[in-house]
Every structure is written in structure tokens, then in C-alpha cells.
Amino acid sequence: MKLDVIGIGNLNYDIIFTLERFPEFHEKISARGAHFGLGGAAANTISWLAHFGLKTGYIGAVGNDDVGEMHIKYFKSIGVDTGGIDVVEEPSGVAVAMVAGDDKRIVKYLGANARRKFKPEYASRAKFLHLSSNPPELIEEAVNFASQRGIKVSLDIGEAPLPRELEEKVDYLMMNEDEYRRKYGSLDLSLCRTKNLVVTLNGGGALVREGDKVFEVRGLSAKVVDSTGAGDSFDAGVIYGVLNGWSLLDSAKLGMLLAYLTVQKVGARSAIVPLDEVKRIAKELDLDLPFNRT
């Protein structure tokens, strides 16, 4: 069966503490709140897209443990094909975050994620591959594979290196402002040679380059409770839009809306709602998105 999108990335168990302040050296403090849930950047993106009715799959690895079982059970419950997920004899990945106001500290344990391998035969079923939080070798293998077979690929690069020859093969490159400045020295989007580029800005909004044209997307004002998963939600909006023939500008506007919903709740997937609900909210906020133009 052909799949619209296959995600490639980590599968984590997220533990998020919301704090009044961070503890001092050797100090114990009580959290204001705690959230426990499934996470992993590309997995969060795929979760949105599955809720939007797209045919989705995933390449990753989990441990032979309760957390690994939870990941597979959850994906199956929302219709994600799990044929690309390996179960290995290593504990599943864990991410612990402490959030105090606008500041956040994260500790990750890769665990089973370190055993993840690219699966060419499985990936060939996709119209679109989305990568986030992957090692350089896997990025190179997946991007080259997609380029050779005419499969569209989006890459949320994070801090991973991106060689220039690989950069040109990426259809949609996503990163935040700080990551872009570190890689290219400024916010000049012409310095990057990828086909299409989205750079999210500190404080909201994004810069979008579609071909040679650059646009700015204005952010939505929200009280940020927890920013975990906001970038992953943004990616989901971009991917949904381009798969439906939208302009990259409109796709980024949808991404902005999904990120806006995400930061108002604790946890990467707490804000996920069906597409009809997103359409209703978009209309309520007077956002001019293509699904409201019909």
C-alpha cells in the first residue's frame, strides 16, 4: 500500500515538569505540574497528519518494553502503519524536560533510537518522507534515496550538519532562526541552496522562501504554557499544505496555527485535534487558508 507520508526519527517517552523556577545545586523542589506522554519530533508530526486523514507510516526503533508497546499501540490506534518500526533489546528512548516560564531544560536518553536504520524498501512506499532528529548518516542515506526516486523529502535539520551537495536535494528544509544563523551567519535566506526553505522566528512568525521568492508569515499571539512539540506541529502544517497543492506561504500559515495550538498545552501531542476542528479554529481566527476558500 502506498503511503502519503513516512516519518523518520526518534520515538521517546516524554516526562515534562512545569516549575516556578529551576532548582539550585543539590536542591530539591516540587513541580507545579507534570505531564507524561509519547513523543519524538517526527512522530509528533506524523501524529498530526494521521489525525488529518493522511495515510502515514514510520521508520524508527523502540525497546522491547512497555514504552515500546505504547508507541506501537498508539500509532495503530490512529492509523499509522508501524511496519517500519523495529523492536530491539534496548530500553526505549526517554526525554525529560523542565519548563519554567519561557525557559526549558531537556535531558534525553536515546536508548533504542540509536539502533534505528533506514529502510529503503519501506521508504519506497512513500510519496513524501519527513525527517527530524536524525544522525547525519541516516539523513544522507534518506535524502539521496528520495532524490533518486523522485520522492519529496522534508528535513527539520536541528543541529545536524548539512553538506552543500545534500542541501540542494532537500525539497523542504525547516529550521528555527537560531539554527539558521549558526549555519549561515545571518538571516539571508538566499545563502541556503535548498529548493524551499522555512525558518521559524523567535517570538513567533516565520520566513519562507519558495524558489526565489521570500515571504514573511506573521505569528499568532498566544500565552506559551509549554513549547514542546511546537516545531513538530509547524512541520505538520507545512507538509499537509504542500501535499494538498497549497503554496508554501499558505502551508506555513497552517503550520503557524498548529504551533499556536500546541504551545497553549503541556505536552507535544496534547493539542492534536481532527482537521475539522482545525478548520473551525482557522475560521474563528479569520485565517485565510485554502480549505476555507471553497
Residue pairs with C-beta under 8 A, 6 or more apart in sequence:
1 55
1 81
1 125
2 55
2 125
2 126
2 127
3 55
3 56
3 57
3 81
3 125
3 126
3 127
4 49
4 54
4 55
4 56
4 126
4 127
4 128
4 243
5 46
5 49
5 54
5 55
5 56
5 57
5 126
5 127
5 128
5 129
5 130
5 239
5 243
6 56
6 57
6 58
6 59
6 84
6 122
6 123
6 125
6 126
6 128
6 129
6 130
7 42
7 43
7 45
7 46
7 56
7 57
7 58
7 59
7 60
7 129
7 130
7 131
7 132
8 42
8 58
8 59
8 60
8 116
8 118
8 123
8 129
8 130
8 131
8 132
8 134
8 138
8 142
9 40
9 41
9 42
9 43
9 60
9 131
9 132
9 133
9 134
10 39
10 40
10 41
10 42
10 43
10 60
10 93
10 110
10 113
10 116
10 133
11 38
11 40
11 43
11 58
11 60
11 61
11 62
11 68
11 71
11 85
11 92
11 93
11 112
11 113
12 38
12 39
12 40
12 43
12 92
12 93
12 94
12 95
12 108
12 113
13 36
13 37
13 38
13 39
13 67
13 70
13 92
13 93
13 94
13 95
14 35
14 36
14 37
14 38
14 39
14 95
14 96
14 97
14 228
14 267
14 268
15 34
15 35
15 36
15 94
15 95
15 96
15 97
16 34
16 35
16 36
16 37
16 96
16 97
16 98
16 99
16 226
16 228
16 266
16 267
17 31
17 33
17 34
17 96
17 97
17 98
17 99
18 31
18 32
18 33
18 34
18 35
18 99
18 100
18 225
18 226
18 266
19 29
19 31
19 32
19 98
19 99
19 100
20 29
20 32
20 100
21 29
21 100
22 98
22 100
22 103
22 105
23 29
33 266
35 226
35 266
35 267
35 270
37 267
37 268
37 269
37 270
38 70
38 71
38 74
38 269
39 95
39 228
39 229
39 267
39 268
39 269
40 60
40 93
40 113
40 133
41 132
41 133
41 156
41 229
41 231
41 232
42 58
42 60
42 130
42 131
42 132
42 133
42 134
42 156
42 232
43 58
43 60
43 71
43 75
44 229
44 232
44 233
44 236
44 268
44 269
45 130
45 132
45 232
45 233
45 235
45 236
45 239
46 56
46 57
46 58
46 75
46 80
46 130
46 236
47 78
47 80
47 269
47 272
48 232
48 233
48 236
48 237
48 240
48 258
48 272
49 56
49 236
49 239
49 240
50 56
50 75
50 78
50 79
50 80
51 78
51 272
51 273
51 274
51 275
52 236
52 240
52 274
52 275
52 278
53 275
54 240
54 243
55 79
55 81
56 79
56 80
56 81
57 80
57 81
57 82
57 83
57 84
57 122
57 125
57 126
58 75
58 80
58 81
58 82
58 84
58 85
59 84
59 85
59 116
59 118
59 119
59 122
59 123
60 84
60 85
60 86
60 113
60 116
61 85
61 86
61 87
61 88
61 112
61 113
61 114
61 115
61 116
61 117
62 68
62 71
62 72
62 85
62 86
62 87
62 88
62 92
62 93
62 112
63 87
63 88
63 89
63 90
63 91
63 92
63 111
63 112
64 87
64 88
64 89
65 91
65 92
67 91
67 92
67 94
68 87
68 92
68 112
71 85
71 92
72 82
72 85
72 87
75 81
75 82
75 85
76 82
83 122
84 119
84 122
84 123
86 112
86 115
86 116
86 117
88 112
88 115
90 111
90 112
90 114
90 115
91 109
91 111
91 112
92 111
92 112
93 108
93 109
93 110
93 111
93 112
93 113
94 108
94 109
94 111
95 106
95 107
95 108
95 109
96 106
96 107
96 108
97 104
97 105
97 106
97 107
97 228
98 104
98 105
98 106
99 226
99 227
99 228
99 266
102 224
104 226
104 227
104 228
116 134
116 138
117 138
118 138
118 141
118 142
118 145
120 145
123 129
123 142
123 145
123 146
123 151
124 149
124 151
126 151
127 151
127 152
127 243
128 151
128 152
128 153
128 154
128 239
128 243
129 142
129 146
129 151
129 152
129 153
129 154
130 153
130 154
130 155
130 156
130 235
130 239
131 138
131 139
131 142
131 143
131 153
131 154
131 155
131 156
132 155
132 156
132 158
132 232
132 235
133 156
133 158
134 142
134 160
135 160
136 160
136 161
139 155
139 157
139 160
139 162
139 166
140 163
140 166
142 153
143 153
143 155
143 166
143 169
143 170
144 166
144 169
145 151
146 152
146 153
146 169
147 153
147 169
152 171
152 172
152 242
153 169
153 170
153 171
153 172
154 170
154 171
154 172
154 173
154 174
154 235
154 238
154 239
155 162
155 170
155 172
155 173
155 174
156 174
156 175
156 231
156 232
156 235
157 173
157 174
157 175
157 179
157 183
158 175
158 179
159 179
159 182
162 170
162 173
162 183
164 193
167 173
167 192
167 193
167 194
168 193
168 194
168 195
170 194
170 195
171 194
171 195
171 196
172 194
172 195
172 196
172 197
172 198
172 238
172 239
172 242
172 248
173 192
173 194
173 196
173 197
173 198
174 198
174 199
174 200
174 231
174 234
174 235
174 238
175 183
175 198
175 199
175 200
176 199
176 200
176 201
176 202
176 231
177 187
177 199
177 200
177 201
177 202
178 202
180 187
180 192
180 199
181 187
183 192
184 191
184 192
185 191
187 199
187 207
189 197
189 199
189 207
189 209
189 214
190 209
192 209
195 211
196 208
196 209
196 210
196 211
196 248
197 207
197 208
197 209
198 206
198 207
198 208
198 209
198 234
198 238
198 248
198 252
198 255
199 206
199 207
199 208
200 206
200 231
200 234
200 259
201 207
201 219
203 219
204 218
204 219
204 220
204 221
204 256
205 216
205 217
205 218
205 219
205 256
206 216
206 217
206 219
206 234
206 252
206 255
206 256
207 214
207 215
207 216
207 217
208 214
208 215
208 216
208 217
208 248
208 249
208 252
209 215
210 247
210 248
210 249
215 248
215 249
215 252
217 249
217 252
217 253
217 256
219 256
219 260
220 256
220 257
220 260
220 285
222 260
222 263
222 264
223 264
224 263
224 264
225 263
225 264
225 265
225 266
226 263
226 265
226 266
226 267
227 262
227 263
228 262
228 266
228 267
228 268
229 262
229 267
229 268
229 269
230 259
230 262
230 263
231 259
232 262
232 268
233 255
233 258
233 259
233 261
233 262
233 271
234 252
234 255
234 256
234 258
234 259
235 255
236 255
236 258
237 251
237 252
237 253
237 254
237 255
237 256
237 257
237 258
237 259
238 248
238 251
238 252
238 254
238 255
239 251
240 251
240 254
241 247
241 248
241 250
241 251
241 252
241 254
241 255
241 290
242 248
242 251
244 290
246 254
246 290
250 289
250 290
253 287
253 288
253 289
254 278
254 282
254 289
257 278
257 281
257 282
257 285
257 287
257 289
258 271
258 278
261 271
261 273
261 278
261 281
262 268
262 270
262 271
264 271
265 271
275 291
279 291
279 292
282 289
282 291
282 292
283 292
